[in-house]
Amino acid sequence: MLIQERDTDMRKEGELRIPSGCAIAAVISRDGRRMTGEKIVRAMVPMHERSNGLGGGFAGYGIYPEYRDFYALHLFFDSRATRKECEAYLKEYFEIVQSEIIPTRKMPEITDEPIIWRYFVTPLPSQLRSLQLDEKEFVARTVMKINTETDGAYVFSSGKNMGTFKAVGFPEDVGRFYRLEEYEGYSWTAHGRYPTNTPGWWGGAHPFTLLDYSVVHNGEISSYDANRRFIEMFGYKCTLQTDTEVITYVLDYLVRVQGLTLPEAANVIAAPFWTTIAGEQDPELSARHAYLRTVFPSLLITGPFSIILGFTGGIMALNDRLKLRSMVVGEKENNVYIASEEAAIRAMEPDAENIFAPAGGEPVIIQVKEGAY
């Protein structure tokens, strides 16, 4: 892809390796109350040293209420000609109800910006009937096709009533660049990147998304090749050689395609040890854990990680089984806060209560009350 050629013009990671680097954060309102993106941007300031300026990003849920029934496609383009080519392709398969540049503010800290555009679309019924696909699978395949076959175009967000905003830069600068104080959502996630294996470029910043799933990740998974080889058998295209891209597709496959619950998906990617399963007092639970480990062995994610999965109506936070990356949770009234450090939670809510560190492999799942978003 032409947009990836910018890698050679960008700063690469320094000689100093920070394996515990990267910052993640999230806030969600249990009662669906929308809040501006200012709070989540503020959370990234005390974790500035966890990033090195090679990537920052945010995902907001509930931010497009006027277009809640349409898929919001956010794209990077390397030229106007590429945008027109991609738009012509989209018109063959979707009704485009709105097309516009994503508003940004010029900042000296953010450079080499591509053309950043968004489309609110719905699949054409004739295309769904012709291919005999439901609309989510149709949109997912469209994202894969554009990202692998259209030079100079990259879809970096594709869900309903949500959007991802990312760039090369420190996260607090990226938040101001995208004017996130002008958006309101019931849930926000954030990431500050310190890449250790791949160069920094706009598409490689977190969150990584597919449909309404978004993932921010701190860590380095050693099972990347096994996870990638397995997931690519089911139509996913891993083009970025990035851990988080694979994690996003694995979760989409387990939850959307296979129909697993979020706790079950967590028990696949951060599966209990066999000794733990054997010692489980509940025979039914032990059998279920053994079944998941047996059916999905190639989707066990090994190595240090902490992730936050955003989805419509909620978030899930998860550490690796040995808890090799930091993550803390706190709350205040109807809001729940998650971050790599307590300082980030205090930046969002100075009076946060019930601060705790989740156990390794134990998911923390927060959902908005039904009908509130």
Residue pairs with C-beta under 8 A, 6 or more apart in sequence:
1 147
1 150
1 151
1 152
1 153
1 154
1 239
2 78
2 82
2 151
2 152
3 76
3 77
3 78
3 114
3 152
3 153
3 154
3 201
3 202
3 203
4 201
4 203
6 78
6 112
6 114
6 201
6 202
7 199
7 200
7 201
9 112
10 54
10 112
10 168
10 199
10 200
10 201
11 53
11 54
11 200
12 54
12 199
12 200
13 52
13 54
13 194
13 195
13 196
13 199
13 200
14 52
17 196
18 50
18 52
18 194
18 196
19 196
19 220
19 304
20 218
20 304
20 325
20 326
21 50
21 51
21 52
21 194
21 196
21 218
22 50
22 51
22 191
22 192
22 193
22 194
22 217
22 218
22 219
22 340
23 44
23 47
23 50
23 51
23 171
23 190
23 191
23 192
23 218
23 339
23 340
23 341
23 344
24 189
24 190
24 191
24 192
24 216
24 217
24 218
24 306
24 307
24 308
24 327
24 338
24 339
24 340
25 40
25 43
25 44
25 47
25 189
25 190
25 191
25 308
25 337
25 338
25 339
25 340
25 344
25 345
25 348
26 40
26 187
26 188
26 189
26 190
26 216
26 308
26 310
26 315
26 317
26 337
26 338
26 339
27 35
27 39
27 40
27 43
27 187
27 188
27 335
27 336
27 337
27 338
27 348
28 186
28 187
28 188
28 314
28 315
28 335
28 336
28 366
28 368
29 35
29 186
29 187
29 334
29 335
29 368
30 334
30 335
30 336
30 366
30 367
30 368
30 369
31 334
31 368
31 369
31 372
32 62
32 186
32 368
32 369
32 372
32 373
33 186
33 334
34 62
34 184
34 185
34 186
35 184
35 185
35 186
35 188
36 180
36 181
36 182
36 183
36 184
37 58
37 60
37 175
37 180
37 181
37 182
37 183
37 184
37 185
37 188
38 180
38 181
39 188
39 348
40 58
40 175
40 180
40 188
40 189
40 190
40 348
41 58
41 171
41 172
41 175
41 176
41 180
41 181
41 190
42 172
42 347
42 348
43 190
43 337
43 339
43 344
43 345
43 347
43 348
44 51
44 56
44 170
44 171
44 172
44 175
44 190
44 192
44 344
45 172
45 347
46 341
46 343
46 344
46 346
46 347
47 192
47 339
47 340
47 341
47 343
47 344
48 170
48 172
48 192
50 192
50 194
50 218
50 340
51 170
51 171
51 192
51 193
51 194
52 193
52 194
52 195
53 168
53 169
53 170
53 200
54 168
54 193
54 194
54 195
54 199
54 200
54 205
55 166
55 167
55 168
55 169
55 191
55 192
55 193
55 195
55 200
55 204
55 205
55 206
56 166
56 167
56 169
56 170
56 171
56 172
56 173
56 174
56 175
56 190
56 191
56 192
56 193
56 205
57 164
57 165
57 166
57 167
57 171
57 174
57 190
57 191
57 193
57 205
57 206
57 207
57 216
58 164
58 165
58 166
58 171
58 174
58 175
58 178
58 180
58 188
58 189
58 190
58 191
58 207
59 157
59 162
59 163
59 164
59 165
59 188
59 189
59 190
59 207
59 209
59 214
59 216
59 310
60 162
60 163
60 165
60 180
60 183
60 185
60 187
60 188
61 161
61 162
61 185
61 186
61 187
61 188
61 212
61 310
61 312
61 313
61 373
62 161
62 162
62 184
62 185
62 186
62 187
62 373
63 161
63 162
63 163
63 183
63 184
63 185
64 70
64 72
64 120
64 160
64 161
64 162
64 163
65 161
67 97
67 98
67 120
67 161
68 160
68 161
69 122
69 160
70 97
70 98
70 120
70 121
70 122
70 160
71 94
71 120
71 121
71 122
71 139
71 158
71 159
71 160
71 211
72 118
72 119
72 120
72 157
72 158
72 159
72 160
72 161
72 162
72 163
73 90
73 118
73 119
73 120
73 121
73 143
73 155
73 157
73 158
74 102
74 116
74 117
74 118
74 155
74 156
74 157
74 158
74 163
74 164
74 165
75 83
75 86
75 116
75 117
75 118
75 119
75 146
75 153
75 154
75 155
75 156
76 114
76 115
76 116
76 153
76 154
76 156
76 202
76 203
77 83
77 86
77 114
77 115
77 116
77 117
77 152
77 153
78 114
78 115
78 152
78 153
79 115
79 152
80 115
82 115
82 150
82 151
82 152
82 153
83 115
83 117
83 153
85 150
85 153
86 146
86 150
86 153
87 96
87 99
87 119
89 146
89 150
90 96
90 119
90 121
90 142
93 123
93 124
93 127
93 138
93 142
94 119
94 121
94 122
94 123
94 124
94 142
95 121
95 122
95 123
95 124
96 119
96 120
96 121
97 120
97 121
97 122
98 119
98 120
99 117
99 118
99 119
99 120
100 117
100 118
101 115
101 116
101 117
101 118
102 116
102 117
102 118
102 165
102 178
103 178
103 179
103 182
104 110
104 113
104 116
104 177
104 178
104 179
105 176
105 177
105 179
107 173
107 176
107 177
109 169
109 170
109 173
109 177
110 167
110 168
110 169
110 173
110 174
110 177
111 168
112 168
113 167
113 202
114 202
118 163
122 135
123 135
123 138
123 139
127 138
128 134
128 135
128 138
131 138
133 141
136 211
136 256
139 158
139 211
140 158
140 210
140 211
140 252
141 235
142 155
143 155
143 158
143 210
144 235
144 236
144 237
146 153
146 154
146 155
147 153
147 154
147 155
147 237
147 239
148 237
148 239
154 202
154 203
156 164
156 166
156 202
156 203
156 209
157 163
157 164
157 165
157 209
157 214
158 209
158 210
158 211
159 209
159 211
159 212
159 213
159 214
159 312
160 211
160 212
160 312
161 212
161 312
162 185
162 212
162 214
162 310
162 312
163 183
164 207
164 209
164 214
165 174
165 175
165 178
165 180
166 174
166 191
166 202
166 205
166 206
166 207
167 174
167 177
167 178
167 202
167 205
168 200
168 201
168 202
168 205
169 177
170 192
171 190
171 191
171 192
174 205
175 190
186 368
186 372
186 373
187 310
187 314
187 315
187 368
189 207
189 214
189 216
189 308
189 310
189 315
190 216
191 205
191 206
191 207
191 216
191 217
193 200
193 204
193 205
193 206
195 204
196 220
197 220
197 241
197 243
198 204
198 240
198 241
198 242
203 240
204 240
204 242
206 215
206 216
206 217
206 244
207 214
207 215
207 216
207 244
207 310
208 214
208 215
208 217
208 242
208 244
208 245
208 247
208 248
209 215
209 248
210 248
210 249
210 252
211 252
211 256
212 310
212 311
212 312
213 248
213 251
213 252
213 255
213 256
213 309
213 310
213 311
214 248
214 309
214 310
214 311
215 244
215 247
215 248
215 251
215 307
215 308
215 309
215 310
216 244
216 307
216 308
216 310
217 243
217 244
217 247
217 305
217 306
217 307
218 305
218 306
218 307
218 325
218 327
218 340
219 243
219 303
219 304
219 305
219 306
219 307
219 320
219 324
219 325
220 243
220 303
220 304
220 305
221 227
221 243
221 246
221 247
221 301
221 302
221 303
221 305
222 302
222 303
223 300
223 301
223 302
223 303
224 243
224 246
226 298
227 246
227 247
227 250
227 298
227 299
227 301
228 238
228 246
229 298
230 298
230 299
231 238
231 246
231 249
231 250
231 253
231 299
232 238
234 253
234 257
236 249
236 252
236 253
238 245
238 246
238 249
239 245
243 305
244 307
247 269
247 301
247 305
247 307
250 269
250 299
250 301
251 265
251 269
251 309
253 299
254 260
254 264
254 265
254 268
254 269
254 296
254 299
255 261
255 262
255 265
255 311
260 268
260 292
262 309
262 316
262 363
262 365
263 363
263 365
264 288
264 292
266 316
266 318
266 361
266 362
266 363
267 288
267 289
267 292
268 292
268 293
268 296
268 299
268 300
269 299
269 300
269 301
269 318
270 300
270 301
270 318
270 319
270 320
270 321
270 360
270 361
270 363
271 289
271 292
271 293
271 300
271 321
271 361
272 280
272 289
272 293
272 321
272 361
273 321
274 293
277 286
277 289
277 290
277 293
278 286
280 286
280 289
293 300
301 320
302 320
303 320
303 324
304 320
304 322
304 324
304 325
305 319
305 320
305 324
305 325
306 317
306 318
306 319
306 320
306 325
306 326
306 327
306 340
307 317
307 318
308 315
308 316
308 317
308 338
309 315
309 316
309 317
309 318
312 373
313 367
313 368
313 373
314 365
314 366
314 367
314 368
315 336
315 338
315 365
315 366
316 363
316 364
316 365
316 366
317 327
317 329
317 338
317 358
317 363
317 364
318 358
318 361
318 362
318 363
318 364
319 325
319 327
319 358
319 359
319 360
319 361
319 362
320 360
320 361
321 360
321 361
322 360
323 357
323 359
323 360
323 361
324 360
325 340
326 340
326 341
326 357
327 338
327 339
327 340
327 357
327 358
328 338
328 339
328 340
328 341
328 342
328 345
328 355
328 356
328 357
329 336
329 337
329 338
329 354
329 355
329 356
329 357
329 358
329 364
330 336
330 337
330 342
330 345
330 349
330 352
330 353
330 354
330 355
330 356
331 337
331 352
331 353
331 354
332 349
332 351
332 352
332 353
335 349
336 366
337 345
337 348
337 349
337 352
338 345
338 364
339 345
339 348
342 355
345 352
345 355
346 352
358 364
